[in-house]
Amino acid sequence: MSIPFKEARAENFRAASRRPSDIHYLVIHFTANDGDSAKNNADYFAREAPGASAHFFVDEREIWQSVQEKDIAWHCGTRGMYFHPYCRNANSLGVELCSRKRGEKYYFTPETVKNAQQFVRSLMKRYGIPTENVVRHYDVTHKNCPAPFVEDAGAWQRFKAGLMEQAKEDNMTEKQVKQLIEQSKTVFDTEEAVPEWGRATIEKLTKRGLLRGEDGKLALTEEMLRVFVVLDRAGAFGA
């Protein structure tokens, strides 16, 4: 994907000479706008001087870059207390997702989330950043940002689970692809038929009424089962 670059005004970031080994975290934000675009934001930070910035802006169709990766964007600093022991502006990249608003609530379109997941995964691969080092602005300073992923923790866990699933796909061999196709043909109709590694998750979902089959059959493929287990381990279904 071609990513246009429109540099933010010098007042909005600190010029630096960071090496790839200096970048350890990816911080996810939201623009807190309704119907904006990645280009809108790049234009704004190139024109105005709010004393803040992010490296990238993501919408449904595009990604625009506003600060070079070697430079330090001002996106997760605070004059108050830090709630993350290590993540700071100096060792991270800031990625802003363009938002929409329904009533008083902000949300992300599915296309923006998908675009962001694919892009964040590419940054993780480029810098060797593990999934646990992809964090919300909230995790660093407790600011309500990105609101759709703070107010709905499940949405954040699904975003992270998507990164983990993509990571697996990035490393697939031809043999593994064929194996995945075969696994998708496997169907588990009862809790007893579910393999031991996924049974606790399925029991939790059925007891809570979150998973119901038809005609007494769960009809779970192995691929579906693995997704449920990943989400469960990420805390999406609670303790």
N, C-alpha and C positions, 0 to 999 in steps of 0.2 A: 504494500500500500504506500502510495506517495503521500508524504505528510508536508503540507506547506508550512513555511516558517516565516513569521512576522514578528520581529523582535520587540519585546516590551520596552518601554522607556527606561532609561538607565536608573531612574529613581525607584523602580519597582523590583529590582533584584541586585545581587552582588556579583560582579564579575569575578571569576575564579578560574582555577586550572585543575579541576578535579579529574582524577583518573577513574576508570571503571571500577577499580578496587576500592574507591572511596565511597561508592554508593551501595548502601545495604538495605534500604527500605523504599517501598512505594507507598505513598499516602494518597488515599482516595478522598475526594472532596465533591461538593456539588456547587453549582453556580448560584443557586437560590433565585433563579429567574423563571419566567413562565414562557416557554416557547422560544428560547434563544438558540443560537447555533455556535459551533466551535469558532467559526470565522468571526461572528459578532464579538466574541470575547477576545480573540487575538487583536481585532481592530481596537477594542476599548483599551487594552493595556498598552498598545502602541501609541495611543492618543492621550490617555489620561495618566495621572500619577497618584494612585491611591496608596502607594507604599506597600503594595502586596502583589503577588503574582503566583503563577503555577507554570510548570513546564509545558503541560499539554492540556488541551480541551477536546472533549469527545462528544459528538452528537450521534444521531441515527445513521448519518451517511459519511461523515468526515472526522478527521483528527487534525487539529492545527497545533503547531508548536509556537510557544511564546518566549521561552527562555531556553538557551542551549543547555544540554545536559551537563556540560562541564561547569556551568555557572550555578549559583545558589539562588533558587527562587525563594521568596518569602511567603511560605504557604502554611507552615505549621508551628511557627514560633509563638511565644506568649510572654507577656509581662507578669503573668501569674504563675501558677504551679504546673509543672509537667507531670503527667500521669503515666507516661511511658519512660522507662529508665534509660533508653538509648536513642530512640528515633528523634532526630532534629532536622532542621533545614539543611544543615551542612552535609548530612550523610543520606539524603533521600531525594526522591523525585516526586513532584506533586502532579497528580492527574485529576482534572475536574470533569465531572459528568454534567452535561447540560440537562436541565430539569424542566418539568411541566408542573402545573398546579391544578388541583381539583378542589374547589372550595378553599379551605385554609391549609390543605395538605399538599406537600410536594411529592412528586413521583418521577420515576424514570420510565421511559418507554422500553419495551422489550428489545427493540432494535438498538437503543443506546447501550443497554446492559450487555448485549451480545457483542457489540462493537468494542466496548470497553474491556470485556473479558479477553477477547482475542488480542487486543493491543497490550493489555497488562501482561498477558502470558508471554508475548514477544519480549517485553522488557525484562521479565523474570529470567527468561532464557539468556538474554544478552548479558545481564549483569550477575547471573548465578544467584538470584534472590529466591529463597524458599517461600512457600505459600504463607507460612506464619509471619513473614516479614512484610506482607501486604496488609496494611492497617488503615483504619479510618482516621480522619482528622480527630474525631471524638476520642480515639484510643490514646492520642498524644496529649490533648489539652482539655478534653471533656466538652469541647464546643459541639453544639448540635449539628454536626456536619460529617458526612452527608446525611441530611435529615431522613431521606427514605430508608437509609441503611442503619440509622440509629433508632428511629421510632419503630422500625420493624426489624428486629434482630434476625428473624427467620430469613428475610430477604438478603441480609448480609451473609448469612451462612450459605445460602444458595449461590450467591455470587462467588464465595470462596470455594464451594464445592465444584462449581463450574471450572475454576482455575485448576483444581486438582485433577478433574476428569480430562481437561485439555492437556495437562502435563503427561498423563498416561498415553494419550493419543499421539503426542509429539514423539514419543520414544517407541512406538509400535514397530515391530518387524512384520514382514509379510506373514510369517507363521502365526503371530499373535493376532493379526487381522482376521485370518481364517478361523482361528480359535474363537474370536469374539463372535463371528457369524454363527458358528456352531452353538455357542452359549446362548445366543438370542433365540435359538429354537427350543431351548430347554424351558419347560414351564412347571412351576410349583403350584399345585392347587390347594394344598393344605399346609398348616404350620409344621406338621410332622415331616412333610416332604422337603421342607427348607433345610439346606445344609446348616451344620452347627454354627458356622461362622456368621450366619445371618439370622439365626432363629430368635435370638433375644430381641433384635430390632423389630422383627415382624410381630412377635408376641406383644411388644410394647404398643405398636401401632394398632393392632386389632383390639387390644383391651381398651384403648382410649377411643376407639371408634373412628380412627383416622384412616383405617384401611378396611374396606369391606369388599368382598367378592360378590359374584353373581351366581345364584343357584348353589350357594355353599362352596364355590370354588374361587380361590384367590387369583388364579391365572397370572402369576408373577413370572416374568422371564428372568433369567440370571442377570441380564443387564439392569433391569429395574431394581432387582434385589441389591445389586452393588451400589446403585445410586442411593437407595434408602439407607444402606449401612454407612456410606460416606457422610450423608447428612446427619445421621444419628451420632456418629463419632465427632462431628463438628458441633454438636449441641443443639441442632435445629429442633429437636423434639423434646428438649428438656431432660431432666435427670431421670 
